[in-house]
């Protein structure tokens, strides 16, 4: 990466170092236009498609702007789904790693008391779904007095999911002396209404995709009877040389059924839907991101917020109920500079839906015959080894994680340990300074501390014989994720 590309936007060394480790190239268009304006404290209304780099567009400047020593949250990010909230938290943590920026994600179907405990610590960013954010506000777990920046991400999806009333309640409770940044792929009337009501002097930015969807993504339709969909899906998986692929269905029941069909055919597959626990969903998404799973069968809502750059194929086992969701689905492939393919299996009873989607797109989707699909299957049968392929993927956070060691100290709040005690003990080790110490997370019975610059082993060895508050605690070097 040419660091000057970001430093020319006013980004400082600690953030530049993280961007370098994350493998960021030159800024995307949305980053180039948004970063300087956030640094200049302008309210923004940004129309930009998913996959344009918008999380980094607000994450980079806000990680630079927060005051690290301040205890209460300074940035609130509203996201429509749990997955997106977790993704944003992870991205913020990576971007702000060397500034010691802490982000907390709060969302439904996760124990409130665990989130409450995290909110009681020093947290710079709180990222969450509107319902759970409101819950924590009402419980007085979330202090709003020092919020200086509000990000509303995927505002149109908030509207579609019925969260807009909650978003407005939160807006009414926030300090007036704040900046607001709204990001949306589309701008329905209700979103425009919110912008005019809560953002008096805002700058509008619209990012036009340089390459049209129809040029980046090859779209194909196979027309069939409803009862024949399973067989067609099997032929598609046999005939197309798919890498990481997503199969979309409309209900949890269909997702489970299709995942079972794919598994019985010998493919590496997992299901993703709202009926799973958050732990199961997170593990499934991580397995897909890392390439352990080739096919992910998902509902629309569960798939929101999944940021995977190299999805080669999107397969619509069923067309979505909403025409806009067709574009969201196929946008999972053909990201950044990659080409992609979207294949839809359409039954006779879905022809009206198909017509509405084509009208929305402004062009017809190419229809291919089942005979052509059979010929493709025959051709691919001569190329063995595709069925159980595992796709090796590069984890973009690995560059940062490789040089960070996490150490567990077997003493915490119950032993009255404070961050200053840990800083003092580690800072007394020869050759280690405060710049080498990352986030210190003090829990009831233990403390976790990050050590930068490949000094983890040195600190670990020294801590075995270094007292904290006059006592030697046992320590453990945690395995890298």
N, C-alpha and C positions, 0 to 999 in steps of 0.2 A: 504493500500500500504506500502511496505517496502521502506522508503525513501532512504535507502542505495543503492537500486538497481539503482537509478538515480544519487545519490550523488557520487557513485563510478565512474560514467561517467564524473564527474567534474561539476555537476549541483549544483547551489547555492540555499540558503534557500528561497529567494523570489519566485523563479521558482518552487522549491520543494513544497512550500505551495500551489501554484496554482494547481500543478499536483495532490496533495493530495485531494484538494477540488473537482477536476474534476473526481476523482475516478480512476486515472491511476493505473494499476497494474505494474508488472515488465515490463521493456522495451521490445518491440517487436524486432525481429531480425534486421529489418532495422534501428530501433532507436539505438540499441546497436552498430551497425557498423558505422552509419553515424554521430551520435552526437560527439564522440571524434575527428573525422577527421575534422568536421566543426570548432570545438573549436581550432583545430590545424591549421586552415586556409589552408586546402588542397582543391583544385578543385576536384569535384566528378562527376562521371558518374554512375548513379544508375539505374539498371534495377530491377523494383519491381512492382508487380501487385497492382491495386487499392484495397484499404482495408487493406493494410499491415501496416498502421500507418506512412506513409511517411510525411504527413503534420507536425506532431509533431516531426519527425526526423530532419527536418530543422528548424521548428518553435522554439523548445526548446533551441537549442544553440544560434540561432540568437537573440532571445528575451534577452538572457543573454549578448550577445556581443555588442548590440547597446549602444551608449552613450546617455543617457536619456536627457541631457540638450542641445544636439545639435539640431538645428532648422531644417536643411534640411534633406530630406529622406536619409537613409543609406542602406536600403534593397529594392530591386525591385523584385517582384514576377510576372512572366508571366504565365497566365492560359488560356486555350482555350475557356472557357465559362463563362458567367456572374455568373451562379450558383456556379461554382467552386471558382471563385474569391471571392464571398460573403462568402462562407464556410471557405476559408482560412483566410479571414479577421476576421471572428468570432473566429476561433480557435486561431489565434495569439493574439487577444484581451483577450481571456480567459487565455492563457498560460502566457502572460506578464502582467496580471492585477495588480499584486502587485509590479511590477517594473514601472508601469505607462506607459507601451508601448502603443503607438497609431498606429493603422493601418487604411489605407484608401483604399477603393475599387473603381476602376474606370472602367467603361464598357459602351458599346453602349446602346442606347435607354434609357438613363438616362440624365437629364439636365446637360449640360457641366458646366453651371455657378455654380451649387451646388457643383460639384466636384472641380471646381476651388477654391471656397471659402474654402473648406476643405484642399486643397493642400497648401493654404497660411498660414495655422496654422502649429504648430509643429507636424510633422508626421514622425514616424520612419520607417514604412513599407508602401510601395505603392504596392497594388496588383491589377492587371488588365489584361484585354484582350489586345493583341498586337495592334489592330487598335486604341482603345481609348488611350492607353499609347502613341502611336505615335502622336495622335491628340494633346494631352496635351504638348508633347515635342515641337511640331511645334508652338503651341500657347504660348510657354515659361511659361506655368503654372507649369511644373515639372522640378525642378532643379536637374541635374544629377551629379554635381561636387562632391558631397559627397557620392555617391553610392559606397559602398564597397563590397556589396554582391548581386549577381544576382541568382535567382532561376528560372529555366525553368521547369515548372511542366507539366506532361502529354505531353511530346515533340512529341510523335507519333501522338497524337490526333491533335496537332497544324498542323502537316504535312497533316493529313487527311482533315482538314478543310481549308487548303490553306493559313495558317498564317505564314509559315516559312520565306517567303521573308521579312515580317514585323519584324519578330524576328531578322533576320540578320541585318536589318537597325538599330534596337535598339542596338544590340550588338556593331555595329560600332561606335555608339555615346557615349557609356559608358566609364568612365575612365579606363585606362589600369590597374591601381593599384586596382584591385578588385578580389574577388573570385567568381567562377561560379559553380553552382551545377545544374546538369541536371538530371531529373527523367523521366523515360519512361518505359512503360510496355513491349514494343518491341523496337528493334534497327534497323530500316530500314537504307539503305545505306545513304540517305540524312542526317539523324540524325548523323550517324557516321562521315560524311563529316564535319558537323558543329562542332562536338567535336574536330576533328583533326585541324580544322582551328582556333578555338577560345580558346581551352583549351590545352595548351602545355604540362604541367606536371600534368596530372590528375590521380586520383586513381579510379579504376573501382570496383564497388561492384554489385554483382548479388545475388538477394534474391530468392532462390528456394523455392516454396511453399512446406511445409512439408507434406501437404495432397493434393493429386491431385484433380483437379476439379471434376473428375468423382466419387471420393470417398466422397466428401463433398456435392455434389449436385446430387440428383436423377433427371435424365433427361428422359422425356417421350414425345413421338410424337403420336398425333391422326391424322390419315389420313382421309380426308373428301373432299366433293365438296365445291367449293368456296361459293356457295349459302347457305350452311348449317353451315357456321362458327358461325353465331349468336347463333344458337341453341346449338352447341357444347360448346361455351363459357359459356352459361347459365348452362349447365350440369356440367361443370368443377367447376363453382362457387358454385353450389349446392352440388357436390359430395366430394369436398376436403375441409378439415377443415382449411381454410386459415386464417392467421392473417393479418398482413400488407402485401399487395401484389401489384405488379406492372404489368400492362398489356401494352405491347409494340406494337405500330403500326408504319407504315412508313411515314404517312403524317398527317398534321394537320386535314384535313377533316375526315380521318378515326378515329383519336383520338376523335374528337367531336362526331362522330356517335356512336362509341363504348361506350363512357362515357354516352351518352344518353340512350343507350340500357341497360347498367348496372344499371343506376339510376331508369329506369322504372321497373326493376326487384326488386326494393326495397333495393338495396345495397347502402352503404355509399361510394360515389365515387366523384372524381374530375379529371378534364383534365389538362394536362400540355404540352404546345407546344410553339413554337416561335412566334405565332401570338398574344399571350397575352401580356399585359403590364408587366413591371418588378414588379410592385406592386402586380398584380394578381399572378404572378409566385411565388414570395416570400411568399405570404400568403398561397398559395396552398402547397408549400413545407413544410412550418412550420406546417400546419395542419396535413400533412402526418407524419411528424417527431414526432409530439406530440400524434398521435394515434387517432385524431378526424376523420380522413379519412381512411377507410380500403383499398380501391382500388384506385390506382393512374394510370390513363391511360396516356401514354406519348410517345413522339417521342424520338429517340436516342439522338439527340443533347440537347433537353431540360432536359433530365435525367442525363447528365454528371455533375459530381460534387455533386450529392445528396449523402450525407453520412448518411445512416440509417443502423444501425447494425442488426436489427432484422426483416428484410424482409423475410417472410416465403416462399412465392411463387413468381415466375416470370412466366408470361404467354405471350407467343409470339402469338398474334392474327395474325400477319404476320411475316414471316421470314425476317430478315434484308437484305438490298441490299448487304452489305459487310459482308463476313464471319467472319471477326474479331469482328464485332459488336455483333455477337451472344455471344461470350465469355464475352464481356463487359456487355451485358444485364444480362446474367445468374449470373455474378459475383456480382450482387446486392443482391443475397441471398447467404446463406452459408458463411457469413463473420465471421471473427475471429474464434471462436470454434464452431459455430452453423452449423447445417445441414440445407440444403435447398432443394427446389424442383423447377424445371424448366419444364413447360409444353408448347409444341408447337402445334398449330393447323395448319396443313399443307394440302394445297389443291394440286390437281394433277399438276397444273401449277407451283407449287413451288418445285417439286421433284428434279429438277436439283440443285436448291439452297441448298436443304437438303443434296444432295450428296456432294456438295462442302464443306459444313460445316462439315460433317462427315469425309471427307478426311483431312480437316484442323485439326480436333480434333485428328484424328488417331484411331478412333473407331466408331462403329455404335451406334446410339441412339436408345434406346428401344422403339419399337412401340407397342401400346396397342390398342385393338379393341374397337369399339364403344359399343359393347355388355358389355364389362367389365366396361365401363363408366356408362352405364345404371344401372348396378348392384350396382355400388358405389353410385349413386344418390338414389336408392331405400333404401340402407342401411342408408344413412345419413338422409333420410326423417324421420327416427325414432328418430333422435336427434335434436329436435327443438331448436331454439334460436341462431343458428349460423349466420343467414342471416344478422342481423343488429348489429353484435357484434362490440364493440368499444375496441380497444387495448390500454391499459394503458401503457405509455412508460415513462421512466425516462429520463429527460433532463440532459445530463451530465454537463451542465454549471450551473445547479440549485444550486449546492453546493457553488459556488462562488457568485452567485446572491443573495442568501439568507442573506448573511452578509454585502451586500453593499447597501447603500441608495443613491439615486440620488436626489439632491436638485436643484430646479430651483430658481435663483435669478433674479428678474425683473429689471435688469440693465446689459448693455453690452458695446460693443465698442462705441456706440453713447454717452454713459456716461463716456467714457474714462477709463473704468475699465480694469485692467491688471491682469494676473495671480498672480503677487506678492501681489496685493491689496486683492484678495480673500484669498490667503495663510495667509497673515497677520491677517485678520479678524478672520478666523477660528482658526488659531494658537494661538490667544489670549484667546480662550475659555478654561477654566480650565479643565485639564485632556485630552486635545486633542493636539496631536503633528503632525508634518509634515508627519509622517509615517501613520497617519490615513486618510490622504487626497489623493485621487486618481486623475484621469484625470480631468482637468478643461477645459471646452469647452466654450469659450467666443464667442457669436454670436452678431449680431448687436444690438438687443434689450433685450437680456437675457443672462444669464450664467448658465451652468449646471456644477455641481461638484459632484464627487463620494466621499462618506465617507465610509471608511473601518471599520472593527472590531466591527460591531454592535453599532457604536457610532452615527449613522445617526439621531436618534430621539433627542439625546442630542444636536447635532449641529443645527438641525432644530429649536428647541425651543430657543436656544441661539441667533441664527442669527436674530430672530424677533426683538431683541433689541440691535444688534451689528452693529455699523456703518461701512460702506465701503466707503473710500474716503470722510469721514465726513458726510455721508448720510445713513439713514436707508432705506433699500429696502424691499419690500414685498418678501416673500419666500414661496415656495411650495414644499412639499415632494411628489416626483413622485411615482406612483404605480410601484411595481416590475413587470417585464415582466413575 
